[in-house]
Amino acid sequence: MTLSFFDQFMSPTYLGIPLIVLALSLPWVLFPAPSTRWLNNRLLALQGWSMSRFTQQLLMPLSPGGHKWAVLFTSLMLFLITLNMLGLLPYTFTPTTQLSLNMGFAVPLWLATVIIGMRNQPTIALGHLLPEGTPTPLIPILIIIETISLFIRPLALGVRLTANLTAGHLLIQLIATAAFVLLPLMPTVAILTATLLFLLTLLEVAVAMIQAYVFVLLLSLYLQENV
């Protein structure tokens, strides 16, 4: 049976049981648990320092009312980074290449920020639909455009994460296949292709971390508009 390049993005099953549940629960097992000792080891110290720095950087522009989202945003970013990084290992499945999963993260969190804005400050939240100083003839058009852009936000969040990870995985598979095919024919070109594959893998590691950060950063910006 000939395999397609897109078969790597199919949700794996075993005896009819989808393994995506296992792929989603595995990252939480890998995180080191806090210890009761006075001094932590280096891994726990690095994890605590990185989480505190990320939380401080993310919540700096938010008002004190938005600081209660700190645990949710930090947990979500760690979860997405771990899923993205584990997907770069051989013979693994990346759940974040599934648009349905990313939309499941994006839509409820985006909707929560909108509901908070409508409940706490409805006038300001609705005021974002009409920029100040808009000419009177353009008011209906701008309201429609801003409303459409508001509802496109969760779709953009999910599609951005899915498209970046999918494109990276496809490029890695294409270049790896080319290096494997060229090895007996043109060894020099195959070595150059393998070098390019190594550099692309390093780039994908950076993309895996950056896309998780961007996902959470955009959610914090949406929250900033509504608190």
C-alpha positions as CSV (number, residue, x, y, z in Angstrom):
1,M,0.0,0.0,0.0
2,T,1.4,3.4,-1.0
3,L,1.4,5.9,1.9
4,S,0.7,9.5,1.3
5,F,2.6,12.4,2.9
6,F,-0.5,13.4,4.7
7,D,-1.0,10.0,6.4
8,Q,1.2,11.2,9.3
9,F,-1.6,13.7,10.2
10,M,-4.2,10.9,10.6
11,S,-5.3,10.2,14.2
12,P,-3.8,6.8,15.1
13,T,-6.1,4.1,16.4
14,Y,-5.4,0.7,18.1
15,L,-8.1,-1.9,18.0
16,G,-10.5,0.8,17.1
17,I,-9.5,3.0,20.1
18,P,-8.3,6.5,19.1
19,L,-4.8,7.1,20.6
20,I,-5.1,10.9,20.5
21,V,-6.3,10.7,24.2
22,L,-3.0,9.0,25.1
23,A,-1.1,11.7,23.1
24,L,-3.0,14.4,25.0
25,S,-2.4,12.9,28.4
26,L,1.3,12.0,28.0
27,P,2.7,15.6,28.3
28,W,1.3,15.9,31.9
29,V,3.3,12.8,32.9
30,L,6.6,14.3,31.7
31,F,6.4,17.5,33.8
32,P,8.4,17.1,37.1
33,A,6.3,17.3,40.2
34,P,7.2,19.9,42.9
35,S,9.2,18.6,45.8
36,T,8.8,19.3,49.5
37,R,12.5,20.0,49.9
38,W,13.8,23.4,50.7
39,L,16.1,23.3,47.6
40,N,14.9,22.0,44.3
41,N,17.0,20.3,41.7
42,R,18.1,22.1,38.6
43,L,15.2,20.9,36.4
44,L,12.6,22.2,38.9
45,A,14.5,25.4,39.3
46,L,14.6,26.0,35.6
47,Q,11.0,25.1,35.2
48,G,9.9,27.5,38.0
49,W,12.1,30.3,36.7
50,S,10.8,30.0,33.1
51,M,7.2,29.9,34.2
52,S,7.6,32.9,36.4
53,R,9.3,34.9,33.6
54,F,6.7,33.9,31.1
55,T,3.8,34.8,33.4
56,Q,5.4,38.2,34.3
57,Q,5.9,39.0,30.6
58,L,2.5,37.9,29.6
59,L,0.5,39.6,32.3
60,M,2.4,42.9,32.4
61,P,0.0,44.8,30.1
62,L,-3.1,43.3,31.8
63,S,-5.0,44.9,34.6
64,P,-5.2,43.1,37.9
65,G,-8.6,41.7,36.9
66,G,-6.9,39.6,34.2
67,H,-4.2,38.2,36.5
68,K,-6.5,35.4,37.5
69,W,-5.9,33.9,34.0
70,A,-2.2,33.4,34.8
71,V,-2.5,29.7,35.7
72,L,-4.7,28.9,32.7
73,F,-2.4,30.7,30.2
74,T,0.8,29.2,31.7
75,S,-0.6,25.7,31.7
76,L,-1.9,26.1,28.1
77,M,1.5,27.3,26.8
78,L,3.4,24.5,28.5
79,F,0.9,22.0,27.2
80,L,1.1,23.2,23.6
81,I,4.9,23.4,23.7
82,T,5.1,19.9,24.9
83,L,2.7,18.6,22.3
84,N,4.5,20.4,19.5
85,M,8.0,19.2,20.7
86,L,6.9,15.6,21.1
87,G,5.5,15.6,17.6
88,L,9.0,16.2,16.2
89,L,10.2,12.8,17.5
90,P,10.2,9.9,15.0
91,Y,7.1,7.7,15.0
92,T,5.0,10.1,17.0
93,F,1.7,11.9,16.4
94,T,1.2,15.6,16.8
95,P,-2.3,16.4,18.0
96,T,-1.9,20.1,17.3
97,T,-1.9,19.4,13.6
98,Q,-5.6,18.7,13.9
99,L,-7.7,21.8,13.3
100,S,-10.6,20.4,15.4
101,L,-8.3,20.2,18.5
102,N,-6.9,23.7,18.0
103,M,-10.4,25.1,17.4
104,G,-11.4,23.3,20.6
105,F,-8.8,25.3,22.5
106,A,-9.4,28.6,20.6
107,V,-13.1,29.0,20.5
108,P,-14.0,28.5,24.2
109,L,-11.1,30.7,25.4
110,W,-12.0,33.5,22.9
111,L,-15.6,33.2,23.8
112,A,-14.8,33.5,27.5
113,T,-12.9,36.8,26.8
114,V,-15.9,38.2,24.8
115,I,-18.4,37.2,27.5
116,I,-16.2,38.8,30.2
117,G,-16.1,42.0,28.2
118,M,-19.8,42.1,27.6
119,R,-20.6,41.4,31.3
120,N,-18.1,43.8,32.9
121,Q,-18.0,46.7,30.4
122,P,-20.5,46.3,27.6
123,T,-20.1,49.8,26.4
124,I,-16.4,49.6,25.9
125,A,-16.6,46.1,24.4
126,L,-19.2,47.2,21.8
127,G,-17.2,50.4,21.2
128,H,-14.4,48.3,19.7
129,L,-16.8,47.6,16.8
130,L,-16.8,51.3,15.8
131,P,-13.5,53.3,15.8
132,E,-13.7,56.8,17.1
133,G,-14.1,59.5,14.5
134,T,-15.6,57.3,11.8
135,P,-17.5,59.2,9.1
136,T,-21.2,58.7,9.3
137,P,-21.7,57.0,5.9
138,L,-19.0,54.4,6.8
139,I,-20.5,53.4,10.2
140,P,-22.7,50.5,8.9
141,I,-19.9,49.1,6.8
142,L,-17.3,49.3,9.6
143,I,-19.6,47.7,12.1
144,I,-20.1,44.8,9.7
145,I,-16.3,44.5,9.0
146,E,-15.3,44.7,12.7
147,T,-18.0,42.1,13.7
148,I,-16.7,39.7,11.0
149,S,-13.1,40.3,12.2
150,L,-14.2,39.6,15.8
151,F,-15.7,36.2,14.8
152,I,-12.7,35.3,12.6
153,R,-10.3,35.6,15.6
154,P,-10.7,32.0,16.9
155,L,-10.5,30.6,13.4
156,A,-7.3,32.5,12.9
157,L,-5.9,31.2,16.1
158,G,-6.6,27.5,15.2
159,V,-5.6,27.8,11.5
160,R,-2.3,29.6,12.3
161,L,-1.2,26.8,14.7
162,T,-2.4,24.0,12.4
163,A,-0.9,25.5,9.2
164,N,2.6,26.2,10.7
165,L,3.0,22.8,12.3
166,T,1.6,21.0,9.2
167,A,3.8,22.8,6.8
168,G,6.9,22.1,8.9
169,H,6.2,18.4,9.2
170,L,5.6,18.2,5.5
171,L,8.9,19.9,4.7
172,I,10.8,17.6,7.0
173,Q,9.2,14.6,5.4
174,L,9.9,15.8,1.9
175,I,13.5,16.7,2.5
176,A,14.1,13.4,4.4
177,T,12.6,11.4,1.6
178,A,14.8,13.3,-0.9
179,A,17.9,12.6,1.1
180,F,17.1,8.9,1.4
181,V,16.5,8.6,-2.4
182,L,19.6,10.6,-3.4
183,L,22.0,8.7,-1.1
184,P,22.8,5.8,-3.5
185,L,22.7,8.1,-6.6
186,M,24.5,11.3,-5.5
187,P,26.0,11.0,-2.0
188,T,27.3,14.5,-2.0
189,V,23.9,16.0,-2.7
190,A,22.4,13.7,-0.2
191,I,24.8,14.9,2.5
192,L,23.9,18.5,1.7
193,T,20.2,17.6,1.8
194,A,20.7,15.9,5.2
195,T,22.5,19.1,6.5
196,L,19.5,21.1,5.3
197,L,17.2,18.7,7.0
198,F,19.1,19.2,10.3
199,L,18.9,22.9,10.1
200,L,15.2,22.7,9.2
201,T,14.6,20.5,12.3
202,L,16.2,23.1,14.5
203,L,13.9,25.7,12.9
204,E,10.9,23.5,13.6
205,V,11.9,23.3,17.2
206,A,11.9,27.0,17.4
207,V,8.6,27.2,15.5
208,A,7.0,24.7,17.9
209,M,7.8,26.9,20.9
210,I,7.1,30.2,19.1
211,Q,3.6,29.1,17.9
212,A,2.6,28.0,21.4
213,Y,3.7,31.4,22.8
214,V,1.9,33.3,20.0
215,F,-1.3,31.3,20.6
216,V,-1.3,32.3,24.3
217,L,-0.1,35.8,23.6
218,L,-3.0,36.6,21.2
219,L,-5.5,35.2,23.8
220,S,-4.0,37.6,26.4
221,L,-4.4,40.5,23.9
222,Y,-8.0,39.6,23.4
223,L,-8.4,39.4,27.2
224,Q,-6.8,42.8,27.5
225,E,-9.5,44.4,25.4
226,N,-12.2,43.1,27.6
227,V,-10.9,43.6,31.2
